[in-house]
Amino acid sequence: MSDPKLLDSKNQVVALGDIVRVITLSKKFIKSFPEDERILIESMIGNFFKVMAIDEEGQPCVMREWHDEHGLLQTHVIALDPEEMEKI
């Protein structure tokens, strides 16, 4: 089986280290998070992230970091589908 190229919403090739803008996330995906984290996930839409990994399914992954109410660093790594991102 060949290794397909990773593409964004404009059919641009996306690779490890590229910068992408999150253009949408599914409502079902957002609702899969605890209510207090949903706003953080939704805030990713429109923002730019570096592709930090390619997951086992071949999807590019980006990471969102923030500090919680106790000042502790929290992270979410999410895999993006082509229609959810645009390479910059």
C-alpha beads as a LAMMPS data file, in Angstrom:
LAMMPS data file: protein, C-alpha beads

88 atoms
87 bonds

1 atom types
1 bond types

-500.0 500.0 xlo xhi
-500.0 500.0 ylo yhi
-500.0 500.0 zlo zhi

Masses

1 110.0

Atoms # bond

1 1 1 0.000 0.000 0.000
2 1 1 1.396 3.395 -0.952
3 1 1 1.875 6.192 1.552
4 1 1 -0.655 8.868 0.525
5 1 1 0.317 12.515 0.798
6 1 1 -1.312 14.516 3.554
7 1 1 -3.430 17.277 2.076
8 1 1 -5.201 20.319 3.477
9 1 1 -8.545 21.837 2.478
10 1 1 -6.938 23.381 -0.628
11 1 1 -5.162 20.163 -1.662
12 1 1 -1.790 21.523 -0.544
13 1 1 0.654 18.924 0.769
14 1 1 1.060 19.088 4.559
15 1 1 4.194 17.736 6.259
16 1 1 5.722 17.532 9.708
17 1 1 6.805 21.015 10.827
18 1 1 4.389 22.907 8.556
19 1 1 2.174 25.656 9.959
20 1 1 -1.565 25.144 9.500
21 1 1 -4.595 27.218 10.387
22 1 1 -7.481 25.300 11.928
23 1 1 -10.522 26.330 9.870
24 1 1 -13.190 24.125 11.439
25 1 1 -13.725 21.338 13.964
26 1 1 -16.772 19.106 14.054
27 1 1 -19.411 19.823 16.685
28 1 1 -19.377 16.126 17.624
29 1 1 -15.609 16.305 18.240
30 1 1 -15.928 19.457 20.367
31 1 1 -18.759 17.905 22.415
32 1 1 -16.544 14.884 23.154
33 1 1 -14.555 17.041 25.608
34 1 1 -15.577 17.942 29.143
35 1 1 -17.706 21.082 29.153
36 1 1 -15.009 23.227 30.789
37 1 1 -12.503 22.325 28.027
38 1 1 -14.790 22.879 25.034
39 1 1 -14.135 26.616 24.857
40 1 1 -10.404 25.895 24.684
41 1 1 -10.878 23.444 21.829
42 1 1 -13.219 25.831 19.998
43 1 1 -10.642 28.609 20.416
44 1 1 -8.311 26.633 18.142
45 1 1 -10.507 27.521 15.159
46 1 1 -8.879 30.360 13.228
47 1 1 -5.526 29.962 14.958
48 1 1 -2.197 28.700 13.664
49 1 1 -0.334 25.601 14.823
50 1 1 2.784 23.712 13.863
51 1 1 2.281 20.107 12.733
52 1 1 4.132 18.336 15.542
53 1 1 3.442 14.708 14.636
54 1 1 1.753 12.372 12.202
55 1 1 -0.470 9.892 14.033
56 1 1 -0.807 6.157 13.416
57 1 1 -3.667 6.816 10.984
58 1 1 -1.523 9.234 8.966
59 1 1 -3.222 12.422 10.156
60 1 1 -1.243 15.557 11.022
61 1 1 -1.414 16.458 14.719
62 1 1 -1.262 19.859 16.384
63 1 1 -1.049 20.748 20.068
64 1 1 -2.885 23.362 22.131
65 1 1 -1.333 24.376 25.468
66 1 1 -2.835 26.444 28.279
67 1 1 -2.541 26.925 32.027
68 1 1 -5.466 25.819 34.176
69 1 1 -6.902 27.707 37.147
70 1 1 -4.115 26.287 39.330
71 1 1 -1.396 27.438 36.939
72 1 1 -0.645 23.904 35.756
73 1 1 0.212 23.392 32.107
74 1 1 -2.452 21.451 30.201
75 1 1 -2.262 20.201 26.621
76 1 1 -4.462 18.708 23.955
77 1 1 -3.053 17.046 20.861
78 1 1 -5.569 16.699 18.065
79 1 1 -5.374 15.076 14.645
80 1 1 -6.806 17.091 11.782
81 1 1 -8.715 15.979 8.714
82 1 1 -7.950 17.772 5.425
83 1 1 -11.131 19.872 5.543
84 1 1 -10.246 21.117 9.052
85 1 1 -6.974 22.829 8.126
86 1 1 -5.241 25.128 5.676
87 1 1 -1.468 25.132 5.202
88 1 1 0.082 28.580 5.612

Bonds

1 1 1 2
2 1 2 3
3 1 3 4
4 1 4 5
5 1 5 6
6 1 6 7
7 1 7 8
8 1 8 9
9 1 9 10
10 1 10 11
11 1 11 12
12 1 12 13
13 1 13 14
14 1 14 15
15 1 15 16
16 1 16 17
17 1 17 18
18 1 18 19
19 1 19 20
20 1 20 21
21 1 21 22
22 1 22 23
23 1 23 24
24 1 24 25
25 1 25 26
26 1 26 27
27 1 27 28
28 1 28 29
29 1 29 30
30 1 30 31
31 1 31 32
32 1 32 33
33 1 33 34
34 1 34 35
35 1 35 36
36 1 36 37
37 1 37 38
38 1 38 39
39 1 39 40
40 1 40 41
41 1 41 42
42 1 42 43
43 1 43 44
44 1 44 45
45 1 45 46
46 1 46 47
47 1 47 48
48 1 48 49
49 1 49 50
50 1 50 51
51 1 51 52
52 1 52 53
53 1 53 54
54 1 54 55
55 1 55 56
56 1 56 57
57 1 57 58
58 1 58 59
59 1 59 60
60 1 60 61
61 1 61 62
62 1 62 63
63 1 63 64
64 1 64 65
65 1 65 66
66 1 66 67
67 1 67 68
68 1 68 69
69 1 69 70
70 1 70 71
71 1 71 72
72 1 72 73
73 1 73 74
74 1 74 75
75 1 75 76
76 1 76 77
77 1 77 78
78 1 78 79
79 1 79 80
80 1 80 81
81 1 81 82
82 1 82 83
83 1 83 84
84 1 84 85
85 1 85 86
86 1 86 87
87 1 87 88
